[in-house]
Amino acid sequence: MSDNFFTDNRYFDNKNYPHGFSRHGHFTIREAQLLERCGHTYNDLDSGKRKPVTDDERQFVAVCHGKRMPSNEHEKVWFKYIEHTRHPKRFHTLSGGKPQTDVIEDFTDTEG
């Protein structure tokens, strides 16, 4: 794979990853490095700000539009990033049922 995705500017997402991609735990070191080095290009291709000029970039755009499944590291890391940032976070509980409400029992002493 050629270096056509790389830019001179580092990509940071201070809203979702204020301490950096590598310190959050969602990404491997290699994935965090790819996001930092190529994130601007990924974002521009995904949003349409940049037109794809190589076959790799055209394939990347097809993955972004859901026409293909990710098959290389650039596509996989961007797909993973999108999954973590654009989709609502899942919340898991231990109870597994409806929230329980407190039941207040009326206690009356029938014995006198």
Protein Blocks (a to p, Z undefined) as FASTA:
>chain_A
ZZklbcfbdcddfklmmnojklnopacfklmmmmmmmmmmmmmmmnopaccfbfklmmmm
mmmnopaccfbfklmmmmmmmmmmmpccddddfkopacddddddddddfbZZ
